Amino acid sequence: MITLFINNIDFAACTVVIIYSGAKLSFYGDKIAELTGWGKARVGLILMASVASLPELITGISSVAIIKAPDLAAGDIFGSCVFNMFILSIDDVFYREGSLFNDISSSRLLSVFITIIMTSVVGLGLLFKPKKNKFGISASILLLFFFYISHLSYTYS
């Protein structure tokens, strides 16, 4: 019982740190966009998304490499994707200028379509179970890498 209590306290402490850091991340991301002239969409896509996804990266790697639980890693990633879509509905409630979707640039559509394609590649990989090549990489993973890098290079052009 004590272990459960300590785990809950640790979890709550991590939650507080994440909430505080998320607010700071948004503030500094906005400042970086202003100072560099990169634009808020680029900073959001590259810097903020990368930093915000670090917990999933570490959880995924430790789930697969240490605990040998790929389902835990997949559940974390897929759950995070679904929850991120839910966050848009929460954001819309707090956005008082009208519908959130009315004020998001249509240039974000490329990100949406790349996300749909990459999610479809993952789904097809789960369905067809591709084999790894001699370098230890499957075709599905190569496609995911290709689409991600293509999207980043398009964003930077």
C-alpha positions in Angstrom: 0.0 0.0 0.0 2.9 2.3 0.8 4.4 1.6 -2.6 1.2 2.6 -4.4 1.0 5.9 -2.3 4.6 6.7 -3.2 4.0 5.9 -6.9 1.0 8.2 -6.9 3.0 11.0 -5.3 5.8 10.6 -7.9 3.2 10.6 -10.7 1.5 13.7 -9.3 4.9 15.5 -9.0 5.7 14.6 -12.6 2.3 15.9 -13.7 3.0 19.3 -11.9 6.4 19.6 -13.6 4.9 18.8 -17.0 2.1 21.4 -16.6 4.5 24.1 -15.5 7.0 23.2 -18.3 4.2 23.1 -20.9 3.2 26.6 -20.1 6.9 27.8 -20.2 7.4 25.9 -23.5 4.5 27.8 -25.1 5.8 31.1 -23.9 9.4 30.5 -25.0 8.3 28.9 -28.3 6.4 32.1 -29.1 9.4 34.2 -28.2 11.7 32.0 -30.4 9.3 32.4 -33.3 9.3 36.2 -32.9 13.1 36.5 -32.5 14.1 34.1 -35.3 11.4 35.0 -37.8 10.7 31.3 -38.3 7.0 31.7 -37.7 4.8 30.1 -35.1 3.7 27.2 -37.3 7.3 26.1 -37.9 8.4 26.5 -34.3 5.3 24.6 -33.2 5.9 21.8 -35.7 9.6 21.4 -35.2 10.7 22.6 -31.7 7.6 22.4 -29.6 6.4 19.1 -31.0 9.8 17.6 -30.6 10.2 18.7 -27.0 6.6 17.8 -26.1 7.1 14.3 -27.6 10.2 13.5 -25.6 8.3 11.7 -22.9 6.8 9.4 -25.5 10.2 8.8 -27.0 11.8 7.8 -23.7 8.7 5.8 -22.7 8.7 4.0 -26.0 12.5 3.2 -26.0 12.4 2.0 -22.4 9.3 -0.1 -23.0 10.8 -1.8 -26.0 14.5 -2.0 -25.0 14.3 -2.5 -21.2 10.9 -4.0 -20.4 10.5 -5.8 -23.7 6.8 -4.6 -23.9 6.2 -3.2 -27.4 2.4 -3.1 -26.7 3.1 -0.7 -23.9 5.1 1.5 -26.3 2.4 1.4 -29.0 -0.3 2.1 -26.5 1.6 5.1 -25.2 2.1 6.5 -28.8 -1.4 5.7 -30.1 -3.0 6.9 -26.9 -1.0 10.1 -27.1 -2.1 10.7 -30.7 -5.8 10.2 -29.8 -5.5 12.4 -26.7 -3.8 15.1 -28.8 -6.8 15.2 -31.1 -9.0 15.5 -28.0 -6.9 18.4 -26.8 -8.0 20.3 -29.9 -11.6 20.2 -28.6 -10.4 21.5 -25.2 -8.4 24.2 -26.9 -11.5 25.2 -28.9 -13.4 25.7 -25.6 -10.8 28.2 -24.4 -10.4 30.0 -27.7 -12.8 32.9 -27.5 -12.4 34.3 -31.0 -14.8 31.7 -32.6 -14.0 28.2 -33.8 -10.4 27.2 -33.5 -10.5 25.6 -36.9 -11.5 28.9 -38.5 -8.4 30.6 -37.4 -5.8 27.9 -38.1 -4.0 28.4 -41.4 -4.9 26.0 -44.2 -1.1 25.5 -44.6 -1.5 23.1 -41.7 -3.4 20.8 -44.0 -0.1 19.2 -45.2 0.6 18.2 -41.6 -2.8 16.7 -41.3 -2.4 14.7 -44.5 1.1 13.5 -43.6 -0.3 12.5 -40.2 -3.1 10.5 -41.9 -0.6 8.8 -44.2 1.8 8.0 -41.5 -0.9 6.6 -39.3 -2.1 4.5 -42.2 1.4 3.1 -42.7 1.5 2.1 -39.1 -2.0 0.4 -39.4 -0.9 -1.4 -42.5 2.3 -2.5 -40.8 0.3 -3.9 -37.9 -2.0 -5.6 -40.3 0.6 -7.2 -42.7 3.5 -7.6 -40.2 6.4 -6.7 -42.5 9.7 -8.5 -42.1 12.9 -6.6 -41.3 15.6 -6.4 -44.0 19.3 -7.3 -43.4 19.8 -3.9 -41.8 17.1 -4.6 -39.2 14.6 -2.2 -40.7 11.1 -2.9 -42.1 9.6 -1.2 -45.1 7.0 0.4 -42.9 9.6 2.0 -40.8 11.4 3.3 -43.9 8.2 4.8 -45.1 7.5 6.5 -41.8 11.0 7.9 -41.8 10.7 9.1 -45.4 7.4 10.9 -44.7 8.6 12.5 -41.5 11.8 13.8 -43.1 9.9 14.9 -46.2 7.5 16.9 -44.1 10.4 18.5 -42.1 12.2 19.5 -45.3 9.0 21.0 -46.8 8.4 22.9 -43.6 11.9 24.4 -43.7 11.7 25.4 -47.4 
